Amino acid sequence: MAPPRRKIETSFVLFDVLYVDGTRSSNRKVASMALATLDGDEPAKSIIEAQDREIGLASGRPRPEIRSVERAAVKVPARE
């Protein structure tokens, strides 16, 4: 009998991305471990740019250049 698998806990930070052509992409996931540096949220832009390159290659349509990246506002449901 094989030993039980361990759960790998991964948490993400969500970002809203604004492109130079005015389009917006909401709730883009970036692993929180990538943001655990002294640079704050700066690594998120390069990670999302890499994701966009992969998306562009897969779809055959390159994504526009990123104008800004900011953390998404997380809405927590109210408890009753």
PyMOL CGO cylinders between C-alpha atoms (Angstrom):
from pymol import cmd
from pymol.cgo import CYLINDER

trace = [
    CYLINDER, 0.00, 0.00, 0.00, 1.35, 3.42, -0.96, 0.3, 1, 1, 1, 1, 1, 1,
    CYLINDER, 1.35, 3.42, -0.96, 1.75, 6.06, 1.72, 0.3, 1, 1, 1, 1, 1, 1,
    CYLINDER, 1.75, 6.06, 1.72, -0.85, 8.84, 1.69, 0.3, 1, 1, 1, 1, 1, 1,
    CYLINDER, -0.85, 8.84, 1.69, 0.07, 11.91, -0.33, 0.3, 1, 1, 1, 1, 1, 1,
    CYLINDER, 0.07, 11.91, -0.33, 0.87, 15.09, 1.49, 0.3, 1, 1, 1, 1, 1, 1,
    CYLINDER, 0.87, 15.09, 1.49, -1.21, 18.13, 0.74, 0.3, 1, 1, 1, 1, 1, 1,
    CYLINDER, -1.21, 18.13, 0.74, 0.70, 20.98, -0.83, 0.3, 1, 1, 1, 1, 1, 1,
    CYLINDER, 0.70, 20.98, -0.83, -0.75, 24.28, 0.25, 0.3, 1, 1, 1, 1, 1, 1,
    CYLINDER, -0.75, 24.28, 0.25, -0.35, 27.04, -2.28, 0.3, 1, 1, 1, 1, 1, 1,
    CYLINDER, -0.35, 27.04, -2.28, -1.71, 30.50, -1.78, 0.3, 1, 1, 1, 1, 1, 1,
    CYLINDER, -1.71, 30.50, -1.78, -2.11, 33.16, -4.42, 0.3, 1, 1, 1, 1, 1, 1,
    CYLINDER, -2.11, 33.16, -4.42, -2.37, 36.91, -4.53, 0.3, 1, 1, 1, 1, 1, 1,
    CYLINDER, -2.37, 36.91, -4.53, -4.82, 38.33, -7.07, 0.3, 1, 1, 1, 1, 1, 1,
    CYLINDER, -4.82, 38.33, -7.07, -3.89, 41.28, -9.27, 0.3, 1, 1, 1, 1, 1, 1,
    CYLINDER, -3.89, 41.28, -9.27, -5.78, 43.55, -11.66, 0.3, 1, 1, 1, 1, 1, 1,
    CYLINDER, -5.78, 43.55, -11.66, -3.78, 44.36, -14.80, 0.3, 1, 1, 1, 1, 1, 1,
    CYLINDER, -3.78, 44.36, -14.80, -4.30, 47.46, -16.96, 0.3, 1, 1, 1, 1, 1, 1,
    CYLINDER, -4.30, 47.46, -16.96, -2.82, 47.36, -20.46, 0.3, 1, 1, 1, 1, 1, 1,
    CYLINDER, -2.82, 47.36, -20.46, -1.65, 50.33, -22.57, 0.3, 1, 1, 1, 1, 1, 1,
    CYLINDER, -1.65, 50.33, -22.57, -4.57, 49.87, -25.00, 0.3, 1, 1, 1, 1, 1, 1,
    CYLINDER, -4.57, 49.87, -25.00, -7.05, 50.39, -22.13, 0.3, 1, 1, 1, 1, 1, 1,
    CYLINDER, -7.05, 50.39, -22.13, -8.08, 46.76, -21.66, 0.3, 1, 1, 1, 1, 1, 1,
    CYLINDER, -8.08, 46.76, -21.66, -8.14, 45.25, -18.19, 0.3, 1, 1, 1, 1, 1, 1,
    CYLINDER, -8.14, 45.25, -18.19, -7.56, 41.74, -16.90, 0.3, 1, 1, 1, 1, 1, 1,
    CYLINDER, -7.56, 41.74, -16.90, -8.88, 41.04, -13.42, 0.3, 1, 1, 1, 1, 1, 1,
    CYLINDER, -8.88, 41.04, -13.42, -7.92, 38.53, -10.76, 0.3, 1, 1, 1, 1, 1, 1,
    CYLINDER, -7.92, 38.53, -10.76, -4.64, 37.34, -12.27, 0.3, 1, 1, 1, 1, 1, 1,
    CYLINDER, -4.64, 37.34, -12.27, -3.01, 34.83, -9.90, 0.3, 1, 1, 1, 1, 1, 1,
    CYLINDER, -3.01, 34.83, -9.90, 0.57, 35.14, -8.66, 0.3, 1, 1, 1, 1, 1, 1,
    CYLINDER, 0.57, 35.14, -8.66, 1.98, 32.72, -6.09, 0.3, 1, 1, 1, 1, 1, 1,
    CYLINDER, 1.98, 32.72, -6.09, 2.41, 34.45, -2.75, 0.3, 1, 1, 1, 1, 1, 1,
    CYLINDER, 2.41, 34.45, -2.75, 5.84, 32.84, -2.33, 0.3, 1, 1, 1, 1, 1, 1,
    CYLINDER, 5.84, 32.84, -2.33, 7.07, 34.86, -5.33, 0.3, 1, 1, 1, 1, 1, 1,
    CYLINDER, 7.07, 34.86, -5.33, 6.11, 38.04, -3.49, 0.3, 1, 1, 1, 1, 1, 1,
    CYLINDER, 6.11, 38.04, -3.49, 7.86, 37.14, -0.23, 0.3, 1, 1, 1, 1, 1, 1,
    CYLINDER, 7.86, 37.14, -0.23, 10.84, 39.37, -1.01, 0.3, 1, 1, 1, 1, 1, 1,
    CYLINDER, 10.84, 39.37, -1.01, 11.78, 42.89, 0.00, 0.3, 1, 1, 1, 1, 1, 1,
    CYLINDER, 11.78, 42.89, 0.00, 10.63, 44.11, -3.44, 0.3, 1, 1, 1, 1, 1, 1,
    CYLINDER, 10.63, 44.11, -3.44, 6.96, 43.97, -2.43, 0.3, 1, 1, 1, 1, 1, 1,
    CYLINDER, 6.96, 43.97, -2.43, 4.68, 43.53, -5.46, 0.3, 1, 1, 1, 1, 1, 1,
    CYLINDER, 4.68, 43.53, -5.46, 7.35, 44.38, -8.09, 0.3, 1, 1, 1, 1, 1, 1,
    CYLINDER, 7.35, 44.38, -8.09, 7.95, 40.70, -9.07, 0.3, 1, 1, 1, 1, 1, 1,
    CYLINDER, 7.95, 40.70, -9.07, 4.23, 40.36, -9.91, 0.3, 1, 1, 1, 1, 1, 1,
    CYLINDER, 4.23, 40.36, -9.91, 4.56, 42.45, -13.07, 0.3, 1, 1, 1, 1, 1, 1,
    CYLINDER, 4.56, 42.45, -13.07, 7.33, 40.28, -14.52, 0.3, 1, 1, 1, 1, 1, 1,
    CYLINDER, 7.33, 40.28, -14.52, 5.45, 37.10, -13.59, 0.3, 1, 1, 1, 1, 1, 1,
    CYLINDER, 5.45, 37.10, -13.59, 2.27, 38.34, -15.26, 0.3, 1, 1, 1, 1, 1, 1,
    CYLINDER, 2.27, 38.34, -15.26, 4.27, 39.43, -18.33, 0.3, 1, 1, 1, 1, 1, 1,
    CYLINDER, 4.27, 39.43, -18.33, 5.63, 35.86, -18.57, 0.3, 1, 1, 1, 1, 1, 1,
    CYLINDER, 5.63, 35.86, -18.57, 2.09, 34.50, -18.26, 0.3, 1, 1, 1, 1, 1, 1,
    CYLINDER, 2.09, 34.50, -18.26, 0.98, 36.87, -21.04, 0.3, 1, 1, 1, 1, 1, 1,
    CYLINDER, 0.98, 36.87, -21.04, 3.79, 35.66, -23.33, 0.3, 1, 1, 1, 1, 1, 1,
    CYLINDER, 3.79, 35.66, -23.33, 2.64, 32.06, -22.83, 0.3, 1, 1, 1, 1, 1, 1,
    CYLINDER, 2.64, 32.06, -22.83, -0.99, 33.04, -23.47, 0.3, 1, 1, 1, 1, 1, 1,
    CYLINDER, -0.99, 33.04, -23.47, 0.05, 34.95, -26.60, 0.3, 1, 1, 1, 1, 1, 1,
    CYLINDER, 0.05, 34.95, -26.60, 2.03, 32.00, -27.95, 0.3, 1, 1, 1, 1, 1, 1,
    CYLINDER, 2.03, 32.00, -27.95, -0.82, 29.57, -27.28, 0.3, 1, 1, 1, 1, 1, 1,
    CYLINDER, -0.82, 29.57, -27.28, -3.50, 31.80, -28.81, 0.3, 1, 1, 1, 1, 1, 1,
    CYLINDER, -3.50, 31.80, -28.81, -1.42, 33.21, -31.68, 0.3, 1, 1, 1, 1, 1, 1,
    CYLINDER, -1.42, 33.21, -31.68, -2.30, 36.77, -30.60, 0.3, 1, 1, 1, 1, 1, 1,
    CYLINDER, -2.30, 36.77, -30.60, 0.27, 38.66, -28.52, 0.3, 1, 1, 1, 1, 1, 1,
    CYLINDER, 0.27, 38.66, -28.52, -1.01, 40.48, -25.45, 0.3, 1, 1, 1, 1, 1, 1,
    CYLINDER, -1.01, 40.48, -25.45, -0.53, 44.28, -25.25, 0.3, 1, 1, 1, 1, 1, 1,
    CYLINDER, -0.53, 44.28, -25.25, 2.10, 45.85, -23.02, 0.3, 1, 1, 1, 1, 1, 1,
    CYLINDER, 2.10, 45.85, -23.02, 1.22, 46.22, -19.34, 0.3, 1, 1, 1, 1, 1, 1,
    CYLINDER, 1.22, 46.22, -19.34, 0.63, 49.76, -18.09, 0.3, 1, 1, 1, 1, 1, 1,
    CYLINDER, 0.63, 49.76, -18.09, 0.05, 48.97, -14.40, 0.3, 1, 1, 1, 1, 1, 1,
    CYLINDER, 0.05, 48.97, -14.40, -0.46, 46.12, -11.97, 0.3, 1, 1, 1, 1, 1, 1,
    CYLINDER, -0.46, 46.12, -11.97, -2.24, 46.47, -8.63, 0.3, 1, 1, 1, 1, 1, 1,
    CYLINDER, -2.24, 46.47, -8.63, -3.57, 44.08, -6.04, 0.3, 1, 1, 1, 1, 1, 1,
    CYLINDER, -3.57, 44.08, -6.04, -7.21, 43.18, -6.55, 0.3, 1, 1, 1, 1, 1, 1,
    CYLINDER, -7.21, 43.18, -6.55, -9.67, 44.21, -3.89, 0.3, 1, 1, 1, 1, 1, 1,
    CYLINDER, -9.67, 44.21, -3.89, -10.75, 41.03, -2.19, 0.3, 1, 1, 1, 1, 1, 1,
    CYLINDER, -10.75, 41.03, -2.19, -14.39, 40.98, -1.22, 0.3, 1, 1, 1, 1, 1, 1,
    CYLINDER, -14.39, 40.98, -1.22, -15.07, 38.97, 1.90, 0.3, 1, 1, 1, 1, 1, 1,
    CYLINDER, -15.07, 38.97, 1.90, -18.68, 37.91, 2.35, 0.3, 1, 1, 1, 1, 1, 1,
    CYLINDER, -18.68, 37.91, 2.35, -20.35, 39.23, 5.46, 0.3, 1, 1, 1, 1, 1, 1,
    CYLINDER, -20.35, 39.23, 5.46, -21.13, 36.73, 8.17, 0.3, 1, 1, 1, 1, 1, 1,
    CYLINDER, -21.13, 36.73, 8.17, -24.65, 36.56, 9.48, 0.3, 1, 1, 1, 1, 1, 1,
]
cmd.load_cgo(trace, "trace")
